Amino acid sequence: MAAHKLLTHKGLADKIRDELRFFRSWIDSPLTMGAVSPSGPELAKRIASFVPVRPGGHYLELGPGTGVVTKAIFDRGVAQRDLTVIEYSSDFCHLLRQRYPGMATVQGDAYALRDTLAPHAPVANGSLAAIVSGLPLFTKPVEQRRALILEALELLEPGAPFIQFSYALVPPVKPEAGLFDLARTDWIWANLPPARVWVYRRPV
């Protein structure tokens, strides 16, 4: 019982520290964060539910922050060695390397996927089983959002998902016939603020 209480207190303390880290980062650079706190557990679980887990699969996460969604991806069954993350914040990169030493953590610009990955973990077209994005896409012009999704879909296996969440009523990028399809979840009301998940795929 004492050990359980100790773990509970430690988990709560870690959560509070992550909230403070996230809020300080938002204060310093609101346009690169897009939110004042990490994703809630229900949203993280829903995001991870779209990740197809299979032996030999390789996965990419963009903008993991403190690693809430990252943990949900691992809880779903993805091994640390099979996930690469791109994070802009050096503080978050340091935290992620401590928490998940078996994962490849790359500091850089996720809006330039190939250039950012090339020196660290180059990825060939059509080689990824899923990409999960926590980037605040609505802080960028729609042309830049579209370019990111098109580049990401080129790196994905045909039909593999680019998974993005947002707090907006409309999708970050509208679907385009022949280029990519789009599906969405209902609102996840347990998250604060409520969010939904958007899933982009190339037609097979």
C-alpha positions in Angstrom: 0.0 0.0 0.0 2.8 2.4 0.9 4.6 1.6 -2.4 1.4 2.2 -4.3 0.9 5.6 -2.6 4.5 6.5 -3.4 4.0 5.7 -7.1 0.7 7.6 -7.1 2.4 10.7 -5.6 5.3 10.4 -8.0 3.0 10.2 -11.0 1.1 13.3 -9.8 4.3 15.2 -9.2 5.6 14.3 -12.7 2.3 15.4 -14.2 2.4 18.8 -12.4 6.0 19.3 -13.5 5.1 18.5 -17.1 2.2 21.0 -16.9 4.6 23.7 -15.7 7.2 22.8 -18.3 4.5 23.0 -21.0 3.1 26.3 -19.7 6.6 27.9 -19.5 7.3 26.8 -23.1 4.0 28.2 -24.2 4.8 31.6 -22.6 8.2 31.6 -24.3 6.9 30.6 -27.7 3.1 30.4 -28.1 3.2 29.9 -31.9 5.3 26.8 -31.7 3.3 25.3 -28.9 -0.4 26.0 -29.8 -1.7 24.8 -26.4 -1.0 25.7 -22.7 -1.0 22.1 -21.5 -0.2 18.6 -22.7 -2.8 16.4 -24.3 -5.1 14.6 -21.8 -5.0 10.7 -21.4 -8.3 10.2 -23.3 -7.1 12.2 -26.3 -3.7 10.5 -26.2 -5.3 7.1 -26.2 -7.6 8.0 -29.1 -4.7 9.3 -31.2 -2.7 6.1 -30.5 -5.7 3.9 -31.4 -5.1 4.8 -35.1 -1.5 3.6 -35.1 -1.3 0.2 -36.8 1.1 -1.9 -34.7 3.0 -4.6 -36.5 6.5 -6.3 -36.4 9.0 -4.3 -38.4 6.9 -1.2 -38.5 8.6 2.2 -38.3 6.9 5.2 -36.8 7.3 9.0 -36.6 5.9 11.5 -34.1 6.0 15.2 -34.7 5.9 17.7 -31.8 5.7 15.2 -28.9 6.2 17.8 -26.2 6.5 16.1 -22.8 5.7 12.7 -24.3 2.0 12.1 -23.3 1.0 10.8 -26.7 4.4 9.1 -27.0 3.6 7.0 -23.9 0.2 6.1 -25.4 1.9 4.9 -28.6 4.2 2.7 -26.5 1.3 1.5 -24.4 -0.4 0.4 -27.7 2.5 -1.9 -28.5 5.1 0.1 -30.5 8.7 -0.5 -29.3 10.9 2.4 -28.4 13.5 1.4 -31.1 10.8 1.7 -33.8 9.7 5.3 -33.0 11.5 8.5 -34.0 10.3 11.8 -32.8 11.0 15.4 -34.0 10.8 18.0 -31.3 11.6 21.7 -31.7 12.2 22.5 -28.0 15.7 21.6 -26.6 14.2 21.3 -23.1 11.6 18.8 -24.2 14.2 16.9 -26.2 16.3 16.5 -23.0 13.2 15.3 -21.1 12.3 12.8 -23.8 15.8 11.4 -24.0 15.7 10.8 -20.3 12.3 9.2 -20.3 12.7 7.1 -23.5 16.4 6.4 -24.1 15.6 3.7 -26.6 13.8 6.1 -28.9 15.4 8.3 -31.5 14.8 12.0 -30.5 15.7 14.5 -33.1 15.7 18.2 -32.3 14.6 20.3 -35.3 11.9 21.6 -37.6 9.1 19.1 -38.3 7.9 21.3 -41.2 11.0 20.2 -43.1 10.8 16.5 -42.5 13.4 15.1 -44.9 16.0 17.8 -44.1 15.5 17.5 -40.4 15.7 13.7 -40.4 18.5 13.3 -42.9 21.5 13.7 -40.6 20.0 11.5 -37.9 17.4 9.0 -39.1 16.9 9.3 -42.8 13.5 7.9 -44.0 12.8 6.6 -47.5 9.5 7.3 -49.3 6.8 4.7 -48.5 8.6 3.3 -45.5 6.6 4.5 -42.4 3.7 2.7 -40.9 2.2 5.8 -39.3 3.0 9.4 -38.5 1.5 11.0 -35.4 1.4 14.8 -35.2 0.9 17.1 -32.2 2.0 20.2 -34.2 -0.2 23.3 -33.9 -0.9 23.4 -37.6 -3.3 26.3 -37.4 -0.4 28.7 -36.4 0.9 28.2 -40.0 -0.5 29.3 -43.3 -2.6 26.7 -45.0 0.0 26.3 -47.8 2.6 25.3 -45.3 0.2 22.9 -43.6 -0.7 21.3 -46.9 3.0 21.0 -47.9 3.7 19.2 -44.6 0.9 16.7 -45.0 1.9 16.0 -48.7 5.5 15.4 -47.6 4.5 13.2 -44.7 2.2 11.1 -46.9 5.1 10.5 -49.3 7.0 9.0 -46.5 4.2 6.8 -45.4 3.2 3.4 -46.8 0.2 3.6 -49.2 -2.9 3.8 -47.0 -0.9 4.4 -43.8 -2.2 7.2 -41.5 -1.0 10.7 -40.8 -2.7 11.3 -37.5 -3.3 14.9 -36.3 -5.3 16.4 -33.5 -6.7 19.9 -33.2 -9.2 21.9 -31.2 -10.7 23.5 -34.3 -14.1 23.0 -35.9 -12.6 22.6 -39.3 -9.8 20.3 -40.5 -6.2 21.7 -40.7 -6.2 20.9 -44.4 -9.2 19.9 -46.5 -9.2 16.5 -48.3 -8.3 16.6 -52.0 -9.7 13.9 -54.3 -6.9 11.7 -55.7 -4.3 13.1 -53.3 -5.5 12.3 -49.8 -8.6 11.3 -48.0 -9.6 12.5 -44.5 -11.6 10.9 -41.6 -12.2 12.4 -38.2 -13.4 11.4 -34.8 -16.2 12.9 -32.7 -15.2 15.5 -30.1 -13.1 14.1 -27.2 -14.9 16.0 -24.4 -12.8 14.6 -21.6 -9.8 16.7 -23.0 -9.4 20.3 -22.0 -10.0 22.0 -24.3 -12.1 19.4 -26.2 -10.3 18.1 -29.3 -10.8 15.8 -32.2 -8.5 13.6 -34.3 -8.1 13.9 -38.0 -6.6 11.0 -40.0 -5.2 11.7 -43.5 -4.3 8.8 -45.9 -3.2 8.5 -49.5 -5.6 6.5 -51.7 -4.5 2.9 -52.0 
